[in-house]
Amino acid sequence: VVFLVDSSDHLGTKSFPLVKAFIHKTVSGLPVDAHKYRVALAQYSDRLHSEFQLATFKSRNTMLNHLKKNFGFLGGSLRTGHALREAHRTFFSAPAGGRDKKQFPPILVVLASAQSEDDVEEASKALREDGVRIVSVGLQSASEEELKAMATSRFHFNLRSARDLGAFSQNMTQIIKEATQYRDGAAPHSVVACQKDSLADLIFLVDESVGTKQNLRNLQNFLRNIAASMDVRYNCTRLGLMSYSDRTNTISLLNSSTTQYEFQEQIQKLSVQAGKSNAGAAIEKMRLEAFSESSGSRRAQGVPQIAVLVTHRPSTDEVRDVAIQLRLQDVTVFGMNIQGADETQLEEIASYPPRQMVSMLKSYADLETYSKNFQKKLRNEIWSQISTRNAIYTFFLSGCIDTKEADIYFLIDGSTSIQGKHFEQIKEFMLAVTGMFSIGPDKVQVGAVQYSHKMRVEFYINDNSNNVNLKNAILNIEQLQGNTYTGEALNFTLSIIKEDRKHRTSQVPCYLIVLTDGRSADDVLEPAERLRAEQVTIHAVGIGEANKVQLQQIAGGEERVSFGQNFDSLRSIKNEVVHRICTEKGCEDMKADIMFLVDSSGSIGHENFGKMKTFMKSLLAKIQIGPDRTHIGVIQFSDKTREEFQLNKYFTQNEISDAIDRMSLIDKNTLTGNALISVDQYFTPARGARIGVKKFLILITDGEAQDAVRDPAKALRDKGVVIFSVGVYGANRTQLEEISGDGNLVFQVENFDDLKTIESKLIFRVYCKNIKVLDIVFVLDHSGSINTQEQENMMALTIHLVKKADVGSDRVRIGALKYSDYPEILFHLGKYSNRSSVIEHLRRRRDTGGNTYTARALDHTNIMFTEEYGSRIQQNVKQMLIVITDGASHDRTLLNETALKLRNRGIDIYAVGVGPADQLELEAMAGNKSKTFHVDNFNKLEDIYLPLQESMCINAHEWCDIQEADVVFFCDGSDMVSNSEFVTMTTFVSELIDHFNIQNQKIKIGLAQFGSGFQKIIELKNSLTIPELKTQIQSIPKSKGFPRMDLALKKVKAMFDPSSGGRRNAGVPQTLVVITSGDPYYDVADEVKILRNLGICVLVWGIGNIHKEQLLPITGHSEKIVTLQDFNKLMNVDVKKRMVREICQSCGKTSKCFPCSLFVFDLIATFLGLHFPKVSWGLALAEHIF
């Protein structure tokens, strides 16, 4: 890579430092190494000055040091053509240090600030003909025509000023990589990757009655700044522009201005207009016309749809309903309130939550300054929609399923002020909330009361024993009508809760979710306080005319209040409510070492520093802190680090809170990399960390690191530290992602006041796990050496593990056996289908006595691991045996052989030894030391709760609630995947088989791969056994060639046909799982559309150098894309389980109504006496009828 940098008088000395910073940031993002990327630098004006050659520096740090000290401004006129010829001769006339150009493509990055005084076209053409890929970057008054003339293909970018280079530098690594992959003569539909966070359909709707020409210029500059920060291309960001006053004027549609230059020209068409503010009509026109597919909207492809409204005055027409319709089309709406607009109206227009979606400015003069923050807000929204929502949902669902037992009540307003369609949205809210929990008698139970001026119990807490029954009960609720008496309804609900508690065998957490759209006609405070006195946690949800004071009185505090202007806000409010409930109960026994690394640099200031301390204290209030729970440590950093307290200093909330209050601001520079190096030592025992405990680092910063962060962060992560990065918008998100190693662990907010909005989201990531699908048999030593208290300690361990398991006939089955001289089965695996029954049986008092015949006991468990006695070993469910003993076995000579027979049957044995138990015997039973646990006495069994629980979690299969599915794995076998990576991929696929019930062909598995062509390997109609299937998958020879996913997708659809074993006609869900090492090089839209039309759900797992936005056309939904850093991540147990969840949840719900719709339609047609010559006509009418 050669950088050719404008250093002429046109650029000027004031802008040159910004160019230096751009080069520094870009080089920092490249893997500079003698065997990877080599970098050269030259600057030019009327002459060329070479700073260093490609072979000069072998490492990035020495190069960056040189840039700091030796890179000075030239000055002079601008002769870009001459510079290109000299660069060709100087850097590209000979092989790049003897390296093959095909393997190490030469890239020239040209920066120009104005039109050249000489011709550039001929010199550029000569470079391109010599195989050099040119990336041209213009700024200030650079010529768009010259940038295009220089660049290879579409690699030309025009920025408004040198100040934009800072934001643009974040994209350069990706642009350079894309340029290396570019091939001359590529098909016209080849895909060029978009810049980071630049895939969106974005329409500006601006009020043109701005008053003065200066206000108009300010508005235009704001639009130019935002547009300049986006990658405006047909396949990347599409921009539209509309204005309004009396009438709405469409200036540019999404598919009409497909380059930066073209859109900048459209901005010039804005003019000052007089007239009324008909924002409602403008929003409706934008919905119907501008966001239509014919105008360029890519909503069907999953591309984020975003609207930005800029106004300074109230609308004279109705905006609420038209805005709802726009948002229901999945358009995210931002509002810019230039002082004078109606706040309530803007809240009705903007998406939820309005606090984050509406920006308040004093005048149009503030727009240009604010544009930098708004750029980040837009990019953050795009990033969130494309990259993080599915991962958040996955964490979300896991944490809520871990809410073992709770009673949740809904108190829903059914008064006349709520329209019928809005009442249906209330029911959808209830379905969405309850769908996040596992419903059952000893799990989460749900009750519901509807009210107006009268009350009605819709269903009691114990009426519905599973999710399906509960769903039906919610759907059957009909609206009451009447006035709003919330206080009386709260009293009524309290009486119901008290009565329902009589049916619970133990006290469980109780939550009440109150949902209302109006002010209550009676007092709500005293009834709500009576509920809280009964340990009921109340969450208040208000819509529209709901009174915010009353909502706080109901909830008992602002932190449990959610308010939205419109009922469609419930889609987002659902996440808030569930977060709060699941954060509180989803991880009761959390044990972790958490270090805070807090930015204390000068850019924060004392006021924001105080807000950051408040955030930390509020966050810690949600964590269980204690000697045997979570430990907390805090370090501040600026240009140096300052220890506030290490992990083993304080063990109470009050102590930690007081210590945080004592923190003072350092007030220097931001050396984050140095701080990451310093914090490393705090995760060692010498500084208070515990061995075998999960370790987390929470970084909070508002600035850009002034040193390298990638390597020190990776060193921490390699030691098992999970890093969460929390950044205010001044922070560089690319750096935050480098630090965390995963964008899903990064949180960004606009200002320090917004930190509280991410508290529960952050805590949610530090979640514990529930054990999903497993057969477990406990083998418990009851010999004479164990006294009553020791027996109770042993049972406490087993009961703890049972509580962590999702016990049920189709989930986790528990069996138990006690032994001394002879074994005695306490209960078989199929005996109990709920947790409380298992725990009740384990708690029964039993006598101890006799000797320790462990081998005899193990041999007796063979019968317990049979189908007759409840085992699901033939259904491929993992089998686990946990033996707990306190002494040497009297039949030790038989231990090896007996345990080996069990392990050969696929039964995992975990051996727990207490006191005099023999470690060698434990290892003989378990098969290896890693599956043994040894403690000094029975009181110490508490120390192995978490490690043994973790082992059970790893062994447990993921729950899949679909009965039937056709699943085809479609693997990348191209030259982009190494042989070892391909083996890792096929091993991953073969091990997934264990998580599916493929007995009796209920779930069918197929396999294909692609390289330069398509190869079918295993058809759905195969009759292979599980071992045969796994063996065949692992023995596949890798395909080769350039990855032509587009061609392969055309052929893979045939694998789902009935002739190949597919069951589409029977309504069986069909899923294609694409595992790829790179973005598609060619357009796949047509092929994917055919797959979707056939009802085939497509999931994509991208591994390595992947851009999620490039995979969107394949799935049409960001939720169906998962990205991993490298192939080794496939070996992670959680990654395998996530694949199962995606197949079963994202795609397993494919509609099964196709055949039944035809049947129902046939009945209707017969009844009406209709006859149709073609099925398609019948389907059309059926669709209309339904």
LUMVEXBA-460952 format. One record per residue (C-alpha): residue in three letters; x, y, z. Coordinates in steps of 0.25 Angstrom, whole numbers, plus 5000, padded with zeros to 4 digits. Example, Ala and Ser with C-alpha at 12.3 -4.5 7.8 and 13.67 -1.06 7.14 Angstrom:
! residues 2
Ala504949825031
Ser505549965029
! end
This chain:
! residues 1186
Val500050005000
Val500650134996
Phe500050265001
Leu500150384992
Val499750515000
Asp499450654995
Ser500450745002
Ser500150874993
Asp499751014997
His498350974993
Leu498250885005
Gly498950985014
Thr499750975027
Lys498550975036
Ser497950845029
Phe499250775028
Pro499250725043
Leu497850665040
Val498450585028
Lys499550535037
Ala498550485047
Phe497850415036
Ile499050345031
His499450305046
Lys498050255048
Thr497950175035
Val499350115037
Ser498950075051
Gly497849995046
Leu498749915036
Pro499449785040
Val500849845036
Asp501849735035
Ala502949685026
His502149565021
Lys500749635021
Tyr500449785018
Arg501649875014
Val501450025014
Ala502150135007
Leu501850285008
Ala502050404998
Gln501550544998
Tyr501450634986
Ser501150774981
Asp501850814969
Arg502850714972
Leu502950574979
His503550554992
Ser503750404996
Glu503650395012
Phe503950245012
Gln503950125003
Leu503149995004
Ala504349915010
Thr504750025020
Phe503949985032
Lys503649845036
Ser502649875048
Arg501549975050
Asn502150045063
Thr503450085056
Met502650145044
Leu501750225053
Asn502950275061
His503550325048
Leu502250395044
Lys502150465057
Lys503550525056
Asn503850535041
Phe502650565033
Gly502650715030
Phe501850805020
Leu502450835006
Gly501650945000
Gly501550984985
Ser500550964974
Leu499750844971
Arg500250754960
Thr499550614962
Gly499850554949
His501350584950
Ala501250514964
Leu500550394959
Arg501650374948
Glu502750394959
Ala502050294968
His501950194957
Arg503350204955
Thr503850204970
Phe502950104976
Phe502350014965
Ser503349994954
Ala503949874960
Pro503349754968
Ala502849794982
Gly504149754989
Gly504149634981
Arg502749594984
Asp501749544974
Lys500649644970
Lys499549544970
Gln499849504984
Phe500149644989
Pro499349744981
Pro499949884979
Ile499049994985
Leu499150144983
Val498350234992
Val498350374986
Leu497950494994
Ala497550624986
Ser497050754991
Ala496750824978
Gln496750814963
Ser498150774957
Glu498850874949
Asp499250754940
Asp498550634934
Val498350514943
Glu497650424933
Glu498850364925
Ala499650344937
Ser498550274945
Lys498250184933
Ala499750144932
Leu499750104947
Arg498450024946
Glu498949954934
Asp500149914942
Gly499249844952
Val499249964962
Arg497849984969
Ile497650134972
Val496750184983
Ser496550334981
Val496050424993
Gly495750564990
Leu495450685000
Gln495250825000
Ser495150864985
Ala495550734979
Ser494950704965
Glu493950594965
Glu494350564950
Glu495850554954
Leu495550464965
Lys494750374956
Ala495750374946
Met496850334955
Ala496150224963
Thr496050074960
Ser494550044958
Arg493750114969
Phe494850134979
His494750284979
Phe494250374991
Asn493950514992
Leu494050585006
Arg493550725009
Ser494750765017
Ala496050715024
Arg495250705037
Asp494450595031
Leu495750505029
Gly495650465044
Ala494350395043
Phe494650345029
Ser495950275034
Gln495150175041
Asn494750125027
Met496050115021
Thr496549985025
Gln495249925019
Ile495350005006
Ile496849955005
Lys496449815007
Glu495349824997
Ala496249884987
Thr497249764988
Gln496049674985
Tyr495649754973
Arg495749684959
Asp495749744946
Gly494749694937
Ala493849644948
Ala492449624945
Pro491549744945
His490849694957
Ser492049684966
Val491949734980
Val492749844986
Ala492749855001
Cys492149975007
Gln492850055017
Lys492650025032
Asp491250055037
Ser490850115023
Leu489750015019
Ala488350095020
Asp487250155012
Leu487250295018
Ile486250405015
Phe486250545020
Leu484950625022
Val485250765024
Asp484350885027
Glu484650985016
Ser484051105023
Val485351135031
Gly485151285031
Thr486551335026
Lys487551295015
Gln488551285026
Asn487651175033
Leu487551105019
Arg489051105018
Asn489251045032
Leu488250945028
Gln488950905015
Asn490250905022
Phe489650805032
Leu489150715021
Arg490450725014
Asn491250685026
Ile490350565029
Ala490350515014
Ala491950535014
Ser492050435025
Met491250325018
Asp491750235007
Val490750284997
Arg490650174986
Tyr489450094980
Asn489849964988
Cys490250045001
Thr489550175006
Arg488350224998
Leu487950365001
Gly486650434999
Leu486250575001
Met484850635003
Ser484350775007
Tyr483050825012
Ser482250945016
Asp480850955010
Arg481150845001
Thr482150735000
Asn483350744990
Thr484050614986
Ile485450664982
Ser486250534982
Leu485750384983
Leu486650274988
Asn486950224975
Ser487150354968
Ser488450404975
Thr489350294975
Thr490650364978
Gln491150464988
Tyr491350564977
Glu489950554972
Phe489250564985
Gln490150684989
Glu489550754976
Gln488150724981
Ile488350794994
Gln488550924986
Lys487150914981
Leu486550944995
Ser486051084996
Val485351175006
Gln483851155005
Ala482651215012
Gly481451145017
Lys480751055027
Ser481450935033
Asn480750815028
Ala481750715034
Gly480650605035
Ala480350605020
Ala481850605017
Ile482050485026
Glu480950415019
Lys481550445005
Met482850395010
Arg482250265014
Leu481450235002
Glu482450284991
Ala483850304996
Phe483950175004
Ser483350094994
Glu484149984986
Ser483950054973
Ser484650184979
Gly485850104983
Ser485450044997
Arg486149925001
Arg485349885013
Ala485049745007
Gln486549725007
Gly486649755022
Val487349895019
Pro487149995031
Gln486050095027
Ile486250225034
Ala485550365033
Val486050495039
Leu485050605041
Val485650745043
Thr484650855047
His484550985056
Arg483050995057
Pro481850915061
Ser481050845050
Thr479750895046
Asp479150755042
Glu479050625050
Val480350545051
Arg480150435061
Asp479450335052
Val480250355040
Ala481550345048
Ile481050215054
Gln480850155040
Leu482250195036
Arg482850135048
Leu482050005046
Gln482749995032
Asp484049975040
Val484450115038
Thr485350175049
Val484950325051
Phe485950435057
Gly485450575060
Met486250695060
Asn485550805068
Ile486050945065
Gln485451025077
Gly484051055074
Ala483550915069
Asp482450845078
Glu483150745087
Thr481950655088
Gln481750655073
Leu483150615071
Glu483150505082
Glu481850455074
Ile482650455061
Ala483950395066
Ser484350255069
Tyr484450205083
Pro485050245092
Pro484850395089
Arg485950435098
Gln486950375089
Met486250395076
Val485850545077
Ser487050645077
Met486750785083
Leu487550905077
Lys487351055080
Ser487551105066
Tyr487851065052
Ala489251115054
Asp489550995064
Leu489250895053
Glu490550895047
Thr491350875060
Tyr490350765064
Ser490550695051
Lys491750615056
Asn490950555068
Phe489750525059
Gln490650455049
Lys491050365061
Lys489650345065
Leu489250305051
Arg490350205050
Asn490050155063
Glu488650125059
Ile489150055046
Trp490149975054
Ser489049935064
Gln488049895054
Ile489049815045
Ser490049765055
Thr489549745070
Arg488049725071
Asn488149575069
Ala489249555079
Ile488449645089
Tyr487249555087
Thr488049435089
Phe488649485102
Phe487249535106
Leu486549395103
Ser487649325111
Gly487549415123
Cys486049405124
Ile485949255122
Asp486949255134
Thr485849325142
Lys485449195149
Glu484249225157
Ala483449355157
Asp481949405157
Ile481649505147
Tyr480349575147
Phe479849675136
Leu478849785140
Ile478349835126
Asp477449955124
Gly476249915115
Ser475550055116
Thr474750115104
Ser475950215101
Ile476750095095
Gln476350065081
Gly476149925077
Lys477449915069
His478249975080
Phe477649865090
Glu478149765080
Gln479549825082
Ile479449815097
Lys479149665095
Glu480349655086
Phe481149725097
Met480749615106
Leu481049505097
Ala482449565094
Val482749575109
Thr482249435113
Gly482949375101
Met484349415107
Phe484049315119
Ser483949165121
Ile482449155127
Gly482149035136
Pro481649005150
Asp483049015156
Lys483549115146
Val482949245143
Gln481449255144
Val480549375139
Gly479249435143
Ala478449545136
Val477449645141
Gln476649745131
Tyr476049865137
Ser475249995133
His474250035144
Lys474049885146
Met474949775148
Arg475149635141
Val476149525144
Glu476549475130
Phe477349355136
Tyr477949315149
Ile479349295152
Asn479249135151
Asp478249125140
Asn479249105129
Ser480348995130
Asn481149035118
Asn481449135107
Val480449085097
Asn479249095107
Leu479749235112
Lys479749285098
Asn478349235095
Ala477849295108
Ile478449435104
Leu477849425090
Asn476449405095
Ile476449525104
Glu475349625099
Gln475349775103
Leu474449815114
Gln474149965111
Gly473750075121
Asn474550175130
Thr475950165136
Tyr475950135151
Thr477450085153
Gly477450095168
Glu476250005170
Ala476849905160
Leu478149905168
Asn477349865181
Phe476649765173
Thr477949705168
Leu478549695182
Ser477449605186
Ile477649515174
Ile479149505177
Lys478949475192
Glu477949365188
Asp478949305177
Arg480049305187
Lys479349195195
His479649095183
Arg481149125183
Thr481949025191
Ser483049125193
Gln483149285192
Val483549325179
Pro483849465173
Cys482549535169
Tyr482449645158
Leu481249725154
Ile481249795140
Val480249905139
Leu479849965125
Thr478950085124
Asp478750195113
Gly478050295122
Arg477950365135
Ser477350285147
Ala476050345152
Asp476450295166
Asp477650295175
Val478750205171
Leu479850225182
Glu479250155194
Pro478850035186
Ala480150025180
Glu480850035193
Arg480049925199
Leu480449835187
Arg481949875190
Ala481749835205
Glu481449695200
Gln482749685193
Val482149715179
Thr483049785169
Ile482249875160
His482549915146
Ala481750035140
Val481550045125
Gly480850175121
Ile480350215107
Gly479850345101
Glu479050415112
Ala479550335123
Asn479950425135
Lys481450415138
Val481350455152
Gln480250335154
Leu481250245147
Gln482350275157
Gln481450255168
Ile480950125163
Ala482350075161
Gly483050135173
Gly484150195165
Glu484550255151
Glu485450135148
Arg484250035147
Val483350135138
Ser483350125123
Phe482550235115
Gly482250245100
Gln481350335092
Asn480750225084
Phe480450075085
Asp481450035075
Ser482450075086
Leu482149945093
Arg483049875083
Ser484249945090
Ile483649955104
Lys483549805104
Asn485049795104
Glu485149895116
Val484149825124
Val484749685122
His486149735124
Arg485849785138
Ile485149655142
Cys486149565136
Thr487349645141
Glu486749635155
Lys486549485155
Gly487249425143
Cys488549415150
Glu488349395165
Asp489649325168
Met490649405160
Lys492049385164
Ala493049475156
Asp494249565157
Ile493949705151
Met494949815149
Phe494449955145
Leu495450035136
Val494950175137
Asp495450285127
Ser495850405136
Ser496450495125
Gly496250645123
Ser495150635113
Ile494150575123
Gly494150695133
His493650695147
Glu492150695144
Asn492150575135
Phe493150505144
Gly492050515155
Lys491050455145
Met492050335142
Lys492150305157
Thr490650305158
Phe490550205147
Met491550115153
Lys490850115167
Ser489450095160
Leu490049975152
Leu490649915164
Ala489349925172
Lys488849815162
Ile490049715165
Gln490049625177
Ile491349665184
Gly491949585195
Pro493149495199
Asp492649375192
Arg491849455181
Thr492449565172
His493649645175
Ile493849785169
Gly495149865167
Val495350005161
Ile496450065153
Gln496450205147
Phe497350245136
Ser497750375128
Asp499250385124
Lys499450285136
Thr498650195144
Arg498250205158
Glu497750095167
Glu496450125175
Phe496249985180
Gln496649845176
Leu495649725175
Asn495849675190
Lys495749805197
Tyr494249825199
Phe493149725200
Thr491849815202
Gln491049905194
Asn491250025204
Glu492750005204
Ile492950005189
Ser491950125188
Asp492750205198
Ala494050175191
Ile493450215177
Asp492950345184
Arg494450375188
Met494950365174
Ser495550495168
Leu495850535153
Ile497250515148
Asp496950615137
Lys498050585127
Asn498150515113
Thr497550385109
Leu498550265108
Thr497550145108
Gly498550045103
Asn499450075114
Ala498350055124
Leu497949925118
Ile499349875120
Ser499349925135
Val497949855138
Asp498549725134
Gln499249695147
Tyr497849725155
Phe497349595149
Thr498449515156
Pro498349445170
Ala499449545175
Arg498449655173
Gly497249595178
Ala496649515167
Arg496149375169
Ile496549245161
Gly495349185154
Val494449305154
Lys493949375142
Lys494649505140
Phe494049635133
Leu494649775130
Ile493649885128
Leu494350005121
Ile493650145122
Thr494250255113
Asp493850375105
Gly495050395097
Glu495950345086
Ala497150265091
Gln498450335088
Asp499250205088
Ala499050065082
Val497949975089
Arg497849855080
Asp498949775085
Pro498849795100
Ala497349775099
Lys497549635092
Ala498549595103
Leu497449615113
Arg496449545105
Asp497449425102
Lys497449405118
Gly495949395118
Val495549535122
Val494249575115
Ile494349725112
Phe493149815111
Ser493449955105
Val492450065109
Gly492750195100
Val492050325100
Tyr492050385086
Gly493450445087
Ala493950305088
Asn494450235075
Arg493550115073
Thr494550045064
Gln495550055076
Leu494450005085
Glu494249885076
Glu495749855076
Ile495749855091
Ser494549765093
Gly494849675081
Asp493349675078
Gly492349785074
Asn491349715083
Leu492049755095
Val492149905092
Phe491150005097
Gln491050145092
Val490250265097
Glu490150405092
Asn490450475106
Phe490750435120
Asp489250455124
Asp488950335115
Leu489850245123
Lys488650195131
Thr487950145119
Ile488950035117
Glu489049985132
Ser488149865130
Lys488649825116
Leu490049825122
Ile489749745134
Phe488949645125
Arg490249605118
Val490849555131
Tyr489849445132
Cys489849305137
Lys489349185130
Asn488249095131
Ile488348945128
Lys487448915116
Val487348765111
Leu488048655119
Asp487848525126
Ile488648525140
Val488748415150
Phe489348445164
Val490048335170
Leu490148375185
Asp491048305196
His490248275208
Ser491248185215
Gly491548195230
Ser492648295230
Ile491548405226
Asn490848475237
Thr489448545237
Gln490048685234
Glu491048635224
Gln489848565217
Glu489048695217
Asn490248765211
Met490348665200
Met488848675197
Ala489048835197
Leu489948815185
Thr489048725177
Ile487848815180
His488648935175
Leu488948865162
Val487448825161
Lys487048965163
Lys487949015152
Ala487348905142
Asp486048925134
Val485448805139
Gly484348745130
Ser484048615122
Asp484548675110
Arg485648765116
Val486548715128
Arg486148575134
Ile486748545148
Gly487048405154
Ala487648375167
Leu488348255174
Lys488948235188
Tyr489848125192
Ser490748075203
Asp490947915202
Tyr489847905192
Pro489148015183
Glu487748055184
Ile487048135173
Leu486348255179
Phe485648295166
His485748275151
Leu486048375140
Gly484548365136
Lys483948375150
Tyr483748525152
Ser483448635142
Asn483648755150
Arg484748815159
Ser483948825172
Ser483648675172
Val485148645170
Ile485548735181
Glu484448685191
His484948545189
Leu486448575190
Arg486148655203
Arg485548525210
Arg486348475222
Arg487148345219
Asp487948255228
Thr489448245225
Gly490248125229
Gly491148005223
Asn492348005214
Thr492648075201
Tyr492447985189
Thr492548095178
Ala492747995166
Arg491547915170
Ala490748045170
Leu491248095157
Asp490947955150
His489547965155
Thr489348105148
Asn489348025135
Ile487947995136
Met487548145139
Phe488148185126
Thr487148105118
Glu485948145111
Glu485048055119
Tyr485448145132
Gly485348275125
Ser486648295118
Arg486648365105
Ile488048305101
Gln487448255088
Gln486948395085
Asn488348445085
Val488148525098
Lys489448545106
Gln489548445118
Met490248495131
Leu490548425144
Ile491048495156
Val491648415167
Ile491948475181
Thr492748395191
Asp493648415203
Gly494448295204
Ala495248185196
Ser494448085189
His494347945195
Asp494247885181
Arg495347975175
Thr495847865166
Leu494547865158
Leu494448015157
Asn495248035144
Glu494547925136
Thr493147965141
Ala493348115139
Leu493948095125
Lys492748015121
Leu491848125125
Arg492748225117
Asn492748145105
Arg491248155105
Gly491348305104
Ile491148335118
Asp491948445124
Ile492448425138
Tyr492748535148
Ala493448485161
Val493348575173
Gly494248535185
Val494148585199
Gly495248565210
Pro495948425209
Ala495348395195
Asp496448345186
Gln496848435175
Leu497348325166
Glu495948255168
Leu495248385164
Glu496048385151
Ala495848245149
Met494348265149
Ala494348395141
Gly495348355131
Asn496148485133
Lys496548575143
Ser495748695137
Lys494448625141
Thr494848605156
Phe494648705168
His495248685181
Val494948765194
Asp495448745208
Asn494148735215
Phe492648735212
Asn492548885216
Lys493448915204
Leu492448855194
Glu491948995192
Asp493249025185
Ile492948935174
Tyr491548975171
Leu491849065160
Pro492948985153
Leu492048855154
Gln490848945149
Glu491748995137
Ser492148855134
Met490648815133
Cys490348935124
Ile491448895115
Asn490948755114
Ala489448795113
His488848795099
Glu488148925094
Trp486648915095
Cys485948905081
Asp484448905081
Ile484248875066
Gln483748735063
Glu484148735049
Ala485048805040
Asp485948795027
Val487248855029
Val488348865019
Phe489748915023
Phe490448995011
Cys491949005014
Asp493049085008
Gly494048995002
Ser494749104993
Asp496149144993
Met495849255003
Val495749135014
Ser497049065018
Asn497048915019
Ser497048915034
Glu495949025035
Phe495048925026
Val495348815036
Thr494948905047
Met493648935040
Thr493248795036
Thr493548755051
Phe492648865055
Val491548815046
Ser491648675050
Glu491648705065
Leu490348785063
Ile489648655059
Asp489648615074
His488748735077
Phe487648685068
Asn486648575069
Ile486848515055
Gln486248375059
Asn485148335050
Gln485448445040
Lys484748555048
Ile485848645046
Lys486648625033
Ile488048665030
Gly488648695017
Leu490048755013
Ala490648825001
Gln491848914999
Phe492349014989
Gly493549064983
Ser493649104968
Gly492549004967
Phe491448934974
Gln491548794981
Lys490448714987
Ile490948624998
Ile489848575006
Glu488348575002
Leu487148595011
Lys486648465007
Asn487848395013
Ser487648275022
Leu488948285030
Thr489048255044
Ile489648365054
Pro491048305054
Glu491048285039
Leu490548425036
Lys491648485045
Thr492748395039
Gln492248435025
Ile492248585029
Gln493648575035
Ser494248505023
Ile493848605012
Pro494948655003
Lys494948805001
Ser494548864988
Lys495448974982
Gly495449094974
Phe494949244975
Pro493649244983
Arg492449254974
Met491349254984
Asp490349324974
Leu490549204965
Ala490449104976
Leu489149164982
Lys488449134968
Lys488648984970
Val488548964985
Lys487048994984
Ala486848854977
Met487248794990
Phe485948834997
Asp485148774986
Pro484248654989
Ser485048564979
Ser486248594988
Gly485548565001
Gly484948705004
Arg483648715011
Arg483248855007
Asn481848805002
Ala481548745016
Gly481848885023
Val483148845029
Pro484048965032
Gln485248965022
Thr486549035026
Leu487849065018
Val489049085027
Val490149155019
Ile491549155026
Thr492449255018
Ser493849305020
Gly493549435012
Asp492549535006
Pro491849494993
Tyr492749544982
Tyr491449544972
Asp490049584974
Val489249474980
Ala487849554981
Asp487149474970
Glu487649334975
Val487249374989
Lys485849424985
Ile485549284978
Leu485949214991
Arg485049304999
Asn483849294990
Leu484049144992
Gly483849165007
Ile485349125010
Cys485849205022
Val487349245020
Leu488349265032
Val489749315029
Trp490949285038
Gly492149375034
Ile493549345039
Gly494749435038
Asn494849565030
Ile493249575029
His492449695027
Lys491049675032
Glu490349775023
Gln490949695011
Leu490249575016
Leu488849645018
Pro488449615003
Ile488549465006
Thr487649465018
Gly486849585017
His486849595032
Ser488049635041
Glu487549545052
Lys487849425043
Ile489349465042
Val490449415052
Thr491849465050
Leu493049395057
Gln494549445057
Asp495149315053
Phe494849165050
Asn495449125064
Lys494149195070
Leu493349085064
Met493948985074
Asn493249075086
Val492148995092
Asp491249125093
Val491449145078
Lys490949005075
Lys489749035084
Arg489449165077
Met489449095064
Val488349005069
Arg487549125075
Glu487649195061
Ile487149075054
Cys486049045064
Gln485549185067
Ser485949275055
Cys485549175044
Gly484749065052
Lys483549155052
Thr483349145037
Ser481849145034
Lys481249015033
Cys479949075027
Phe480149045012
Pro479448915011
Cys478348945022
Ser478049085015
Leu477849005002
Phe476948905010
Val476149015016
Phe476049095003
Asp475548964997
Leu474448955007
Ile474049105005
Ala474049084990
Thr473148964991
Phe472249035000
Leu472149154990
Gly472049064978
Leu473349124972
His474149054962
Phe475549104958
Pro476349044946
Lys477649084953
Val478149074967
Ser478849204967
Trp477449274965
Gly476949204977
Leu478149244985
Ala477949384981
Leu476449384986
Ala476849304999
Glu477849415002
His476749525000
Ile475749445009
Phe476749425020
! end
